[in-house]
Amino acid sequence: MKDRDDAKRLHILTSYAYWQTDKEIELLHSFPSEWNVMLDSGAFTNFTHGGDVVTLEGYANYCKLNEGRFWRIINFDRIGDHELSKKNLFALRDKGIEAIPVFQRGDTLSSLVEMGEIASPVCIGGISQNTSASAEKNYLANTMRAVRSLGIKAHLLGVGGDQMIHYRAWSADNSSWILPMRWGRLRLWVLGKVITIARGDLAANPTANVSRALRAYGLTLAETMDRENWKPGRSVAIAGVRSWMRRARAISNIDSRYVFAMTPPAYPSLRAAWELEKSNWT
């Protein structure tokens, strides 16, 4: 078994907000032992709902109940509330839960230093999905410059592979490879590039690049034109996850860990993709 921090392991992120029922916990414990599972507290869910969908006490109990199952446990932070987030971090660690801190937008450099001394990696939050905007680029560039100068390992929350490579983050999580199930857009990693295929465009004669990408994942044009195959656990959705796995494997060559943020509906695709790709990971 590889060291748990080895970049060449498969890394998964699950959110406490979506994995609480008995059925979901049973599913969690069925994950292959080769997977590194990072647990997120669901703080963003609280933020978007404007209330406590999940609680600190519930999170702490969940962590203790499933002790030893997680590779990393992220702090139960409160977005925009630095003091409460710090209080929650120490509350979890006092219970024997080795939670890792979350540096939020607007926090101070001294806080970043303190977090780096507590645990590793430090999660970098406050990143919007529009990472091409100037404000986001400046925030990420400045924060990662500080991270490097301090010798801190950073996990970028909700950041894709391109940004992860650009900033040489120790790890980052992203859910964009679930797109085939959501919006009918398949992204296939072929020869070091991502080929994006929209379901509606497949009725026309596909380009040579698209045909090559489909063949690389054992897909036929007829399969991709059938909407049923874009559903979780079906061939097109599985190909999308296999593609993510192959790109994650390529990124691991720079000692970075591309973590797949997953909700329970994505599990059938992930597990099926793993069976096809695991020889590259074990």
Secondary structure, DSSP 8 states (H G I E B T S, - for coil): ---TT-TTSEEEEEEGGGS-SHHHHHHHTTS-TTEEEEEE--HHHHHHHTS-SS-HHHHHHHHHHTTTS-SEEE---BTTBHHHHHHHHHHHHHTT--EE-EE-TT--HHHHHHHHHH-SSEEE----S-TTSHHHHHHHHHHHHHHHHHT--EEETT--HHHHHHHT-SEEEE-GGGHHHHHSEEEEEETTEEEEEEGGGGGS---HHHHHHHHHTT--HHHHH-GGGGSTTSHHHHHHHHHHHHHHHHHGGGT-EEEEE--GGGHHHHHHHHHHHGGGT-
